[in-house]
Amino acid sequence: MGKPAALGSTVPEESEFLTNPLIRVDGNPVFLLGRSPVLRGEVIPFFKVNARPMPYEWRDSAVDVPATSLDAATMMEWCNWLSRLDELCPCYDVRVTRHDAPDREVWEERTYKWCGDEGGYRLPTEAEWLLAARAGRLTRYSGGDDLDEVAVHGPQFALQPPGLRKPNAWGFHDMTGSVMEACTTSEEPLTIGARGGSPGGNSVFLPLDSATSSFSRGNAFGFRVCRTVV
């Protein structure tokens, strides 16, 4: 069973470009995973450097809340961007096709595929996400059996900074509650699902033994960054 090498602390392999600490988990393979979901403030530089508009939902200017309302391709592009900053090999091949039809506005289509793992930043697999969420325990939720103690949730849910509830035994915050988190359910073809949150107050996905949700671009969906230790 996996275990963390350093509970709630940073690790030597951590990127200087991340404000959210990474926790090392001795799974198979060993991997690093963000203590909390990726924040808007960690993604905004990517949009600025690439002269791309930020999601409309970010108009409130908050930077310390989860980076939601991104499609899967943009999450992968951000992971590749961060990998290059840290001189690591990107894990994704993201292609952009520009469509210019005379009867409609110009639009871009992004497609993606897995191109191998040599230590670059990526989305966690569903198995890695569950390993970190369970943290070696058999509790109903990540961090315990009392939902209010470990999770931001409910029909009046609004985006909030991470870490407002108790972490699990390995130091991970908000793996139950807060936003749904993107994870890889298949590499070939590359398929993305979501775990952990309660969109629209729906609590069916909160227990760790619940089924994986489908992923969609929306304010209830974010992601947590991961990378293999090689």
C-alpha positions in Angstrom: 0.0 0.0 0.0 1.3 3.5 -0.8 2.4 5.9 1.8 3.6 9.5 1.8 7.3 10.2 2.3 6.6 13.6 3.8 3.3 14.4 5.4 2.0 17.9 4.4 5.5 19.1 3.5 7.2 20.2 0.3 9.6 17.8 -1.4 13.0 18.4 -3.2 11.4 17.7 -6.6 8.8 20.5 -6.1 8.5 23.2 -8.8 9.3 26.8 -7.9 6.5 27.8 -10.1 3.9 26.1 -7.9 2.5 27.8 -4.8 0.6 24.6 -3.8 2.9 22.1 -2.1 3.4 18.6 -3.5 3.3 15.5 -1.4 5.2 12.4 -2.4 3.3 9.1 -2.3 5.1 5.7 -2.5 2.8 4.1 -4.9 3.7 2.0 -7.9 5.2 4.1 -9.4 6.1 6.7 -6.8 4.4 10.0 -7.6 4.0 13.6 -6.4 0.5 15.0 -6.0 -0.7 18.5 -5.2 -1.8 18.9 -1.6 -4.8 20.9 -2.9 -6.4 21.5 -6.3 -4.5 23.7 -8.7 -5.3 27.4 -8.0 -6.2 30.1 -10.4 -3.2 32.0 -9.4 -1.0 29.2 -10.6 -2.7 29.1 -14.0 -3.0 32.8 -14.7 0.7 33.2 -15.8 0.1 30.5 -18.4 -2.8 32.5 -19.9 -0.8 35.7 -19.9 2.3 34.3 -21.4 0.3 32.7 -24.2 -1.9 35.8 -24.7 -5.1 33.7 -24.2 -8.3 34.9 -22.6 -9.1 33.6 -19.1 -12.4 31.9 -18.4 -15.3 34.4 -18.0 -16.1 32.8 -14.6 -12.7 34.2 -13.3 -14.0 37.8 -13.6 -14.2 38.2 -9.8 -10.4 38.3 -9.8 -10.0 35.7 -7.0 -6.6 33.9 -7.3 -6.7 31.6 -4.2 -9.6 29.4 -5.3 -9.4 26.3 -7.5 -8.8 26.8 -11.2 -12.2 25.6 -12.6 -14.0 26.2 -15.9 -11.1 24.8 -18.0 -11.5 22.1 -20.6 -9.3 19.0 -20.4 -7.0 20.2 -23.3 -6.2 23.4 -21.5 -5.4 21.5 -18.3 -3.0 19.4 -20.3 -1.5 22.4 -22.0 -0.8 24.0 -18.6 0.8 20.8 -17.4 3.1 20.8 -20.5 3.9 24.5 -20.0 4.9 23.8 -16.4 7.0 20.8 -17.5 8.9 22.9 -19.9 9.5 25.6 -17.3 11.1 22.9 -15.1 12.9 21.3 -18.0 10.9 18.1 -17.9 9.4 16.1 -20.8 5.7 17.0 -21.5 3.3 14.1 -21.1 0.7 15.3 -23.7 0.4 16.0 -27.3 -2.2 18.8 -27.7 -3.0 19.9 -31.2 -4.9 23.0 -32.1 -6.9 23.2 -35.3 -8.2 26.6 -36.5 -11.5 26.5 -38.2 -12.4 29.5 -40.4 -15.8 29.0 -42.0 -17.3 31.9 -44.0 -20.7 31.6 -42.3 -19.5 31.6 -38.7 -16.8 33.0 -36.3 -13.3 31.6 -36.3 -13.0 28.9 -33.7 -10.3 26.6 -32.4 -10.5 22.8 -31.8 -8.1 21.2 -29.4 -7.4 17.5 -29.5 -5.1 15.6 -27.2 -3.4 12.3 -26.7 -1.0 10.7 -24.2 2.6 10.7 -25.4 4.4 8.9 -22.5 5.5 9.6 -18.9 9.1 10.6 -18.4 8.5 12.6 -15.3 6.5 15.6 -16.6 3.5 17.2 -15.0 0.2 15.5 -15.7 -3.3 14.7 -14.4 -3.3 11.9 -11.8 -4.7 8.5 -12.9 -7.9 7.5 -11.1 -5.9 4.8 -9.2 -3.4 7.4 -8.0 -6.1 9.8 -7.0 -7.9 7.2 -5.0 -4.7 6.0 -3.3 -4.0 9.5 -2.1 -7.6 10.2 -1.1 -7.8 7.0 1.0 -4.4 7.6 2.6 -4.3 4.0 3.9 -7.6 4.2 5.7 -11.1 2.7 5.1 -13.1 5.8 5.9 -16.2 6.8 3.9 -14.7 10.1 2.9 -11.1 11.3 2.4 -10.0 12.2 5.9 -12.8 10.6 8.0 -16.4 9.6 8.2 -17.8 13.0 9.3 -18.6 14.8 6.0 -18.8 18.3 7.6 -15.4 17.8 9.2 -13.5 17.0 5.9 -15.5 18.6 3.1 -16.8 21.9 1.7 -20.1 20.9 0.2 -23.8 21.5 -0.1 -26.4 23.2 -2.4 -25.1 26.7 -1.5 -21.5 25.7 -2.4 -19.3 28.4 -3.8 -15.6 28.3 -4.7 -13.5 28.8 -1.6 -9.7 28.7 -0.9 -8.4 25.2 -0.2 -7.6 23.9 3.3 -10.7 25.0 5.2 -11.4 21.5 6.4 -9.4 18.8 8.0 -6.8 17.0 5.7 -6.6 13.3 5.4 -3.9 11.2 7.1 -1.3 12.0 4.4 -1.9 15.7 4.4 -4.2 16.1 1.3 -6.9 18.7 1.5 -10.3 18.7 -0.3 -10.3 15.3 -1.9 -13.8 15.0 -0.7 -16.0 18.1 -1.3 -14.9 21.3 -3.0 -14.6 20.8 -6.8 -14.7 17.6 -8.9 -11.2 16.8 -9.9 -10.1 15.6 -13.4 -8.2 12.3 -13.5 -7.1 9.9 -16.2 -9.3 6.8 -16.5 -7.6 5.5 -19.7 -4.5 6.3 -21.6 -5.3 4.7 -25.0 -7.5 6.5 -25.9 -6.8 9.2 -23.4 -10.0 9.5 -21.4 -10.8 11.9 -18.5 -13.2 11.3 -15.6 -13.7 13.2 -12.4 -13.7 12.4 -8.7 -14.4 13.9 -5.3 -16.7 16.9 -5.5 -20.4 17.6 -5.3 -21.6 19.7 -8.3 -24.9 21.4 -7.7 -25.0 20.0 -4.1 -25.2 16.4 -5.4 -23.6 14.3 -2.7 -23.7 11.0 -4.7 -20.0 11.4 -5.8 -18.6 12.3 -2.3 -18.1 8.8 -0.8 -14.8 7.3 -2.0 -16.5 4.1 -3.1 -18.8 6.0 -5.5 -18.6 5.7 -9.3 -16.4 8.0 -11.3 -18.2 11.0 -12.7 -17.9 12.2 -16.3 -15.7 15.3 -16.7 -17.0 18.5 -18.2 -15.8 22.1 -18.4 -17.6 24.0 -15.7 -17.3 25.9 -12.4 -17.6 22.6 -10.4 -14.6 21.0 -12.1 -11.0 21.5 -11.4 -7.8 19.4 -11.2 -4.8 18.4 -9.1 -1.3 18.3 -10.6 0.7 15.1 -10.5 4.0 13.8 -11.7 5.9 10.5 -11.6 9.2 10.4 -9.7 11.7 8.9 -12.1 
